[in-house]
């Protein structure tokens, strides 16, 4: 069984800008080769749980104010409709046709630039509790263990360990102490496998400062539920306040 991953996708410019996180994702894709990917992105929120059953999901450019080169990026990875339909049935989710938002295609375009790994998108249900999101990861992992071959499906939660866009600075700006304080707390709790604390993460030091809204942290809970002991595989900070941590849950 592959580990589940929490990926901090940062700015959409991660797709084009050579940063430590960009280079790490490129290297990671060379060593981690799944048969398919199931991704929960911060950028697909819905009231009910939904699953994309698209055979050829389009590349969604769900952002503005970036260079034309970024809008010209396409990531033509195929979908996996049969897997998606089974997940929809067994998770009681709504099957829909939907493309890949930048929380999905930006990191995947670095990991698998040939777009040769099928991708199924799962929405992030607004209104679900932290415990329900972790339980979703557990159910997802259990379903993927049930059928031969699906143990090599990679579950990814794509968000950002810290995500206060109001405080963005230059790409290589120094990191404020309040960003490090929250990131260090998360790292300590994950290293200790203290899931009870993580299910109450809003009480962590500087939690609200780093996440004025919760959707970029919540994919970590899904990835945590889908795997075991956490290991931080990458840490860097971009724009002063975007901690680009990647965790693998074995």
Buried (B, 14 or more C-beta within 10 A) or exposed (E): BBBBBBBBBBBBBBBBBEBEBBEBBBEBBEEBEBBBBBBBBBBBBBEEBBBBBBEEBBBBBBBEEBEEEBEEBEBEBBBBBEBBBBBBEEBEBBBBEBBBBBBBBBBBBBBBEEBEBBBBBBBBBEEBEBBBBBBBBBBBBEBBEEEEEBBEBBBBBBBBBBBBEEBBBEBEBEBBEBBBBBBBBBBEBBEEBEBEBBBEBEEBEBBEBBBEEBBBBBBBBBBBBBBBEBBBBBBBBBBBBBBBBBBBBE
